[in-house]
Amino acid sequence: MKEINISTVIAAKRHERNITQDELAEYMSVSKASVSKWETGQSYPDITFLPRLAAYFNISIDELIGYLPQMTAEDIKKNYNRLAHDFSSKPFEEVYAECRELVKKYYACFPLVFEIAALLLNHHPLAKEPEKQQEILNEIIRLCEHIKTDGDDLWLSKQANSMQAICYLTLQKPLEVLELLEGSTKPVMSTEVILSGAYQMKGDSKKAATVMQVGVYQYLGILLSLAPSYLSLYMKDGRFDPLLARFLKVAEVFDFDRLRPDLLAPIYYVAALTYATNQNAEKTLEMLAGYERVCTSASFAVELHGDQYFDLLDDWLEENELNKSVPRDIKLIRQDVINIIKNNPAFTFLAQNPVYQNILNHLEGALFMKGWSSYGKID
């Protein structure tokens, strides 16, 4: 990531032109000592000198001061991952302050602003006071509005709109959610078939297949991500069991237990919660066992990947590196995986059940003592 570094730029450009500090000083009507201090970073040129210096070196003022208002995708990813880790190891306020400073510095870099907003959304529950959590959610809303109003990326604006709606829902403001999203369920035309057909006409069969693979993979992910909320609407309905069976069957057929176990965990959790509400110990334990299985699999919370049937997916993921980022640090994910079961009063009726205790013990053992082998050493 580039910083403002006018000293390095002046020195480099002067050497490119093969002129001495004396010559540059004479042109700028300053002393040689002044030029020397500019190049060593002991002082900066007066702001009125910047246009003249930039013209002399035939560069823009932004280039002269070494300022880059946009951050590269790689740097955005590195900063996201670093800050996500810091949220699990440093005081929340310290990391939150760094996030805010980063946004101020790169306010015009909309991909970064979006990722910082997502980072804050994923970690705002770490703030101790409810008032602070609300403050952060409102800040995310403002960042999303900035992306929508001032940015020119339609895809990013759409994502920001959805994130804004999530914040309003968390703040228990349904009218604002409806204002943002009402009408968004109208039928849409899938572009994958059209795009794939165009690539086929062009003779690029690999690209055509990639488009279709990515489409199927994403729509399956969307389907399974909708499942927990959809199932929760039918917790006291006779349709719950067959609906659950359908979702789990889809996951099984496309091997999403291995490809995206993170999407299966919420489904098993909602199912376990439903059966626990009805005091059905057998079914509750069955669903908790499924939850344990997917949460302790080698693929859980690991970067996205393909398989033999989605064999072109990895290239696409490589081109869209940000899609591979784990949303939160592994330590926080591990802790939540256990706490969501261990601290939920709905499961207290199983407290003395040996099968339930084995599930908890295995979760804790697999996630903390042994760790996920895919991550290598766990701190």
PEQUIRA-V770737 format. One record per residue. N is the residue number from 1. RES is the residue in three letters. SS is DSSP state (@ for helix, = for strand, . for the rest). Layout:
[[N | RES | SS] [N | RES | SS]]
//
This chain:
[[1 | MET | .] [2 | LYS | .] [3 | GLU | .] [4 | ILE | .] [5 | ASN | .] [6 | ILE | @] [7 | SER | @] [8 | THR | @] [9 | VAL | @] [10 | ILE | @] [11 | ALA | @] [12 | ALA | @] [13 | LYS | @] [14 | ARG | @] [15 | HIS | @] [16 | GLU | @] [17 | ARG | @] [18 | ASN | .] [19 | ILE | .] [20 | THR | .] [21 | GLN | @] [22 | ASP | @] [23 | GLU | @] [24 | LEU | @] [25 | ALA | @] [26 | GLU | @] [27 | TYR | @] [28 | MET | @] [29 | SER | .] [30 | VAL | .] [31 | SER | .] [32 | LYS | @] [33 | ALA | @] [34 | SER | @] [35 | VAL | @] [36 | SER | @] [37 | LYS | @] [38 | TRP | @] [39 | GLU | @] [40 | THR | @] [41 | GLY | .] [42 | GLN | .] [43 | SER | .] [44 | TYR | .] [45 | PRO | .] [46 | ASP | .] [47 | ILE | @] [48 | THR | @] [49 | PHE | @] [50 | LEU | @] [51 | PRO | @] [52 | ARG | @] [53 | LEU | @] [54 | ALA | @] [55 | ALA | @] [56 | TYR | @] [57 | PHE | @] [58 | ASN | .] [59 | ILE | .] [60 | SER | .] [61 | ILE | @] [62 | ASP | @] [63 | GLU | @] [64 | LEU | @] [65 | ILE | @] [66 | GLY | .] [67 | TYR | .] [68 | LEU | .] [69 | PRO | .] [70 | GLN | .] [71 | MET | .] [72 | THR | .] [73 | ALA | @] [74 | GLU | @] [75 | ASP | @] [76 | ILE | @] [77 | LYS | @] [78 | LYS | @] [79 | ASN | @] [80 | TYR | @] [81 | ASN | @] [82 | ARG | @] [83 | LEU | @] [84 | ALA | @] [85 | HIS | @] [86 | ASP | @] [87 | PHE | @] [88 | SER | @] [89 | SER | @] [90 | LYS | .] [91 | PRO | .] [92 | PHE | @] [93 | GLU | @] [94 | GLU | @] [95 | VAL | @] [96 | TYR | @] [97 | ALA | @] [98 | GLU | @] [99 | CYS | @] [100 | ARG | @] [101 | GLU | @] [102 | LEU | @] [103 | VAL | @] [104 | LYS | @] [105 | LYS | @] [106 | TYR | .] [107 | TYR | .] [108 | ALA | .] [109 | CYS | .] [110 | PHE | @] [111 | PRO | @] [112 | LEU | @] [113 | VAL | @] [114 | PHE | @] [115 | GLU | @] [116 | ILE | @] [117 | ALA | @] [118 | ALA | @] [119 | LEU | @] [120 | LEU | @] [121 | LEU | @] [122 | ASN | @] [123 | HIS | @] [124 | HIS | @] [125 | PRO | @] [126 | LEU | @] [127 | ALA | .] [128 | LYS | .] [129 | GLU | .] [130 | PRO | @] [131 | GLU | @] [132 | LYS | @] [133 | GLN | @] [134 | GLN | @] [135 | GLU | @] [136 | ILE | @] [137 | LEU | @] [138 | ASN | @] [139 | GLU | @] [140 | ILE | @] [141 | ILE | @] [142 | ARG | @] [143 | LEU | @] [144 | CYS | @] [145 | GLU | @] [146 | HIS | @] [147 | ILE | @] [148 | LYS | @] [149 | THR | @] [150 | ASP | @] [151 | GLY | .] [152 | ASP | .] [153 | ASP | .] [154 | LEU | @] [155 | TRP | @] [156 | LEU | @] [157 | SER | @] [158 | LYS | @] [159 | GLN | @] [160 | ALA | @] [161 | ASN | @] [162 | SER | @] [163 | MET | @] [164 | GLN | @] [165 | ALA | @] [166 | ILE | @] [167 | CYS | @] [168 | TYR | @] [169 | LEU | @] [170 | THR | @] [171 | LEU | .] [172 | GLN | .] [173 | LYS | .] [174 | PRO | @] [175 | LEU | @] [176 | GLU | @] [177 | VAL | @] [178 | LEU | @] [179 | GLU | @] [180 | LEU | @] [181 | LEU | @] [182 | GLU | .] [183 | GLY | .] [184 | SER | .] [185 | THR | .] [186 | LYS | .] [187 | PRO | .] [188 | VAL | .] [189 | MET | .] [190 | SER | .] [191 | THR | .] [192 | GLU | @] [193 | VAL | @] [194 | ILE | @] [195 | LEU | @] [196 | SER | @] [197 | GLY | @] [198 | ALA | @] [199 | TYR | @] [200 | GLN | @] [201 | MET | @] [202 | LYS | @] [203 | GLY | .] [204 | ASP | .] [205 | SER | @] [206 | LYS | @] [207 | LYS | @] [208 | ALA | @] [209 | ALA | @] [210 | THR | @] [211 | VAL | @] [212 | MET | @] [213 | GLN | @] [214 | VAL | @] [215 | GLY | @] [216 | VAL | @] [217 | TYR | @] [218 | GLN | @] [219 | TYR | @] [220 | LEU | @] [221 | GLY | @] [222 | ILE | @] [223 | LEU | @] [224 | LEU | @] [225 | SER | @] [226 | LEU | @] [227 | ALA | @] [228 | PRO | @] [229 | SER | @] [230 | TYR | @] [231 | LEU | @] [232 | SER | @] [233 | LEU | .] [234 | TYR | .] [235 | MET | .] [236 | LYS | .] [237 | ASP | .] [238 | GLY | .] [239 | ARG | .] [240 | PHE | @] [241 | ASP | @] [242 | PRO | @] [243 | LEU | @] [244 | LEU | @] [245 | ALA | @] [246 | ARG | @] [247 | PHE | @] [248 | LEU | @] [249 | LYS | @] [250 | VAL | @] [251 | ALA | @] [252 | GLU | @] [253 | VAL | @] [254 | PHE | .] [255 | ASP | .] [256 | PHE | @] [257 | ASP | @] [258 | ARG | @] [259 | LEU | @] [260 | ARG | .] [261 | PRO | @] [262 | ASP | @] [263 | LEU | @] [264 | LEU | @] [265 | ALA | @] [266 | PRO | @] [267 | ILE | @] [268 | TYR | @] [269 | TYR | @] [270 | VAL | @] [271 | ALA | @] [272 | ALA | @] [273 | LEU | @] [274 | THR | @] [275 | TYR | @] [276 | ALA | @] [277 | THR | @] [278 | ASN | .] [279 | GLN | .] [280 | ASN | .] [281 | ALA | @] [282 | GLU | @] [283 | LYS | @] [284 | THR | @] [285 | LEU | @] [286 | GLU | @] [287 | MET | @] [288 | LEU | @] [289 | ALA | @] [290 | GLY | @] [291 | TYR | @] [292 | GLU | @] [293 | ARG | @] [294 | VAL | @] [295 | CYS | @] [296 | THR | .] [297 | SER | .] [298 | ALA | .] [299 | SER | .] [300 | PHE | .] [301 | ALA | .] [302 | VAL | .] [303 | GLU | .] [304 | LEU | .] [305 | HIS | .] [306 | GLY | .] [307 | ASP | .] [308 | GLN | .] [309 | TYR | .] [310 | PHE | .] [311 | ASP | .] [312 | LEU | .] [313 | LEU | @] [314 | ASP | @] [315 | ASP | @] [316 | TRP | @] [317 | LEU | @] [318 | GLU | @] [319 | GLU | @] [320 | ASN | .] [321 | GLU | @] [322 | LEU | @] [323 | ASN | @] [324 | LYS | @] [325 | SER | .] [326 | VAL | .] [327 | PRO | .] [328 | ARG | .] [329 | ASP | .] [330 | ILE | @] [331 | LYS | @] [332 | LEU | @] [333 | ILE | @] [334 | ARG | @] [335 | GLN | @] [336 | ASP | @] [337 | VAL | @] [338 | ILE | @] [339 | ASN | @] [340 | ILE | @] [341 | ILE | @] [342 | LYS | @] [343 | ASN | .] [344 | ASN | .] [345 | PRO | @] [346 | ALA | @] [347 | PHE | @] [348 | THR | @] [349 | PHE | @] [350 | LEU | @] [351 | ALA | .] [352 | GLN | .] [353 | ASN | .] [354 | PRO | @] [355 | VAL | @] [356 | TYR | @] [357 | GLN | @] [358 | ASN | @] [359 | ILE | @] [360 | LEU | @] [361 | ASN | @] [362 | HIS | @] [363 | LEU | @] [364 | GLU | @] [365 | GLY | @] [366 | ALA | @] [367 | LEU | @] [368 | PHE | @] [369 | MET | @] [370 | LYS | @] [371 | GLY | .] [372 | TRP | .] [373 | SER | @] [374 | SER | @] [375 | TYR | @] [376 | GLY | .] [377 | LYS | .] [378 | ILE | .] [379 | ASP | .]]
//
